Amino acid sequence: MKTRFVLINTSHAGNVGAAARAMKTMGFDDLVLVAPRWANVLRREETIQRASGALDVLNNARIVDTLDEALDGISHLCATAMTPRDFGPPTAAPRAHFEMLLNQELSRQDGCAEEAEKASNPEASEPEPARQAGVAFLFGSERFGMTNEDVYRCHVALSIPTNPGFGSLNLGAAIQVIAYEWRQALGGFAVQDATPARALADAAQVAGMLGHWEQALTAIGFLDPAAPKKLMPRLNQLFNRAQLSPEEIHILRGVAKAMIETAQAKR
């Protein structure tokens, strides 16, 4: 689904950079600024610094004079407004609203599929072209938020659930939350491992290490070869559960070697 972030009358250049960074981390790149304070805001040093590498989002961003220009091709408008108003669109938490919105879109797509199936019938009338769905998230100025007129034209006023005693979010943080919730609703990204996948020792390496430990435990008098009972099978199960790596096998064999050497030195 086409996704656009619209910043209205933004007054701080750094917030534009923060918006670009928040969007890129969640895989979005359609940013439109409506009448920002600085005509060159996309090239200002503070903007670029706060973008922290999201320069492609800034390069693709557009500056327009009116909100109408920013909403071309968009079918669903989401205001982000904390100030209560006498009337206007319903207020909803982002997560609940996004679930509802996507369910509606799936229903619409199912309807289009049915129309396409009917169109395969030569006697059926020509179906209307499917409307391209698009959603825009609107953010007002840092000092005054969104105007009543801009909120009234939206389908929903998104409210991020926050501490009732302190719900103030700066613009960059609010954009990050909305972008995250929308990305999660769309399916999200897979978690990337911070460390490489762990290699496991094979059965032969484990068996060799267990043989080494059997010698060491015998050398220090912990294992009686004449009455071994179930010590080694139990250790075998213990090390299998531990899922040892080759490096850990080397460490354990080093311990076994030191045990044997110490036992021999004391004789």
Secondary structure, DSSP 8 states (H G I E B T S, - for coil): -EEEEEEES---HHHHHHHHHHHHHTT---EEEES-S-TTGGGSHHHHHHHTT-HHHHHH-EEESSHHHHTTT--EEEEE--S--SS-S-EE-HHHHHHHHHHHHHHHHHHHHHHHHHHTSTTS---------EEEEEE-BTTTB--HHHHHTSSEEE----BTTB----HHHHHHHHHHHHHHHHT------SS-------HHHHHHHHHHHHHHHHHTTSS-TTS-TTHHHHHHHHHHHHT--HHHHHHHHHHHHHHHHHHHHT-
